Amino acid sequence: MYDYYLGGKDNFAVDREAAQKIIEILPNLPDIARENREFLVRTVAYLSRQGIRQFLDIGAGLPTQRNVHQVAQELAPESRVVYVDNDPIVLVHARAILAENERVIAVGADMRDPEALLADPEVTAHLDFSEPLAVLLLGVLHFVPDDDEALKIVSALRAPLAPGGYLVVSHGSLGELSEGQEEEGRKVFSRTSVPGTTSRSRDQVLAFFDGLDLVDPGVVPLQDWRPDAEYLSVREGKAGALGGVGRVR
């Protein structure tokens, strides 16, 4: 569905059908998806310029359009990336796409079991947790409806980060949507591999960064996080997304 929102071709008819139903409820969702991808590009470029050469992208989906490894390796070819997803079809496609890039791997794991994810032998063989690395949680935490569980997931994923490492989060913020619109959206997602979506406020998203040094401008609408000269803001809408970057002290 996310690939479809981005205008890609790596999707099936059932994905397109579900995505269109969501778009009927959230007409600017394709804009938000593109906004999230632009946020990814800007944050990964920023981290690369700070010397980060290791990236753990959790809930990555298909690595096809301006993804982490493309941005990072363009700036620093030695960068290493682990993509994590729990969808077996996504993993098959991702591994085929990445087969010729030995510095990038795709691993099957679930962020709802962060300890197992971090202990996965493929992950530990590819990344050196004694050195700074970046954990990316882009557009995935809103699929964890329980606030306490979401905080526990983030806390566990932050725990092994060495000083100078980073956490990057983007999160849906439905804002002015009515309860009926939110419920209709949840019904559509309940038939997908990622049932249930949860809108969180800026303060709730800020809580994921407790104890970290927030990179300016903090947790803000994605279009406001260090926009560059080539950046095109999304249209105004009732739904949006927030994002931020935090550094381990």
N, C-alpha and C positions, 0 to 999 in steps of 0.2 A: 504493500500500500504506500509506503514511504517513497519507494522508487517511482511509483506512479505519480505521486504528488510532485515529485521533482521533474517530471516529464521524461522519465527513463523508459526503457523497453524491457527491463528484466522483471516482469510481473505477469501474472496469469489473469484470466477473465474473472475469476472469483475475487481476486485482489481489486481489480478495477471496479467491480460491482459494489463491493463493500466501501471502497474509497469514495465512490460517487454518492453513496448514501450519507457518508459523513460530511461530504462537501455541501450537501443540501442543508445540513444543520449549521456547518461552519464554512460559509462561502470563501473565506480568506485563508482556509487551511493550506492550500498549495503555496500561498505566499509565506505562511509561517514555516512550512517545510523548507522552502528555499532560504528563508531567513536563518533557520537553524543550520543549514549547510554553510552559509556565509559566516556565521558565528564560528563554526568548526574551523573554517579556513583561516580566519583571523586569529583565533586562539592558538592553533597549532603553529602558525607562522610566528606569533609572539613567543611561544615557548621555545621554538627552535632558536630564535634570536637570543634567548636567555641561556642557551647551552644545553637544553634538554635533548637527549638523543634516544630516549626510550618512551614508548607510549603504549598504554593498556586501554584499548577502546572497548567498552563493555556495552553490549546491545548494539553492535555495530551495523548489523544488516549487511546488505550487499556492497562491497567496496568497489563501486563503479564510477561515481561522479565526484571528482575533486575530493577524495577521501584523505584520511590522515596520512597514509604512507606517501601519497602523491605530493602533498604539500610539504611534509617533513623532509623527504628525500630530495626534493628539488632544492631545498636550502642546505641540507646536510645529508649527502648520499649514504653515510654510514648509519643513519637512524634505523632503529629496530622497532617494529610494531607488532603487537599481538591484538588481533580482533577476536572478540568473544561474542558468541551468540548461542541461543538455545534452540534455534530452529534448524532441524537437520537438512532441509532443502536449501536454506541459505548457506549452510556450511559447505555443501557439495559444490554449489556455484562459486562461493568465495575461494575455496581451495583450488578450483580450476583456474580462476582468474589470477590467483597469486602464485601459481606453480613455479614460475620462472624467477621469482623474487625471493631469494633465500633469507633476506632480512625481515620478511613479513610472513606471519603465519595466522591461520584461523583456527580457533579452539572451540570445541563444544562445551559450554558450561552455563550455569544459571546464576545471575547476580543474587537471587534469593538464597543461595548457599555460598556466601562469599568466602568462607574458610576453605571449602573444597575448590573453589575457583583459584584462589591464591596458591593452593598446594598442588595444583595440576602440574604434572611433570613437564609438560610441554611449555607451560608458562614459566616455570622456574628455570628451565634450560635456556629459554630465549631472552629473559630479562634478568638483570642483576639488581636485586632489591637493596643491595648495599650502596648503590649509586642513585642519584636523583632520577625519578621518572614521573611521568604524568599519567594520572588516571582520569579517563574521560567517561562521563555519564551524560550523554547527550540525548535528550528526548526519551528517556527510559524510566525515570523515577516516578513519573505520573501514572505509570502502570502498576505501581505498588500502592494500593488504596490506604493501607494502614500507616498512619504517620510514624508510630513507634518503630514499625518494621523498616520503613524507609530510612529512618535515622540510624538504626542498627546496621543496615547494609552499608551505608556510607561510612560509618565509624569503622567497621571491619575492613573496608577497602582502603581507608586512610591509614590504618594502624601500622602497616609495614613500610610506609613511605619514609625514605631517608630525608634529613634536612635538605631543603632546596628543591624537593619534589613539589608537584602541583596536583590540585584537584580542579577539574572543570565540570560544571553542571549547567545544563539547560533544562528548563521545566515548563510545562504548560501552565498557563494562568488564564482561566476562562473568563474571568472578569464579570461582565454584565450579562452573561447568558442566564436565561431562566432555568428553574429547576427542571421544567419539562424538556428543554433542549438538552440539558446535561443528561437526563435520563434516557432520552432517545439515542444520544451518542453512545452511552454505555451499552444499550441493547445491541447496537451494531457491533461494537468491539467484543461483546460477549460471544460472538460467533467466530472470532478470530483466535490466533494463537496467543494474543496478548489481551485477555479480557479485563475490563475495568479501567477507567481513567479517573484521575483525581486532580482537580485544580488545587493549587496551593498559592498562598499569598507570598508577597516579597519577604515578610518576616519568617515564614516557614521555610522558604528557600535559603534565606540567610543562615538558618540554624544548621544547615549542612556544612557550613564553613566555620562553625564555632572553633576557636583555637588556632585558626589559620590566619595569615596575613592576606587580606583581600587586595587583589590588584585593582588599581583605579580603572574604571569608575565604580567598582563594587558590583552589587547585584542590581542589574538594570534590564529594561527591555532589550532584547537581543540587538535590535537595530542601533542601540545607543552604546554598545560596547566597542569602543575604539573604531568607529567607522573610518574607512579610508576614502581616497579620492574617487575610486572606481565603484564605490558602494552605492547601491540603489535601495532605498528604504521600502518596506512593505506598505501596502495601503492600510489606511485606518480600518479597524474592525473591532468587533466585540470580543474576539478571542485573541490571545497573544501568547508570548512566551518570555520568560525571564532567564537570565544567565549570569554567570560569574566565574571568576578564577581565583583560587586561593593557594598561597604558598606555605609549605611546611617550614616552621621556624627552625 
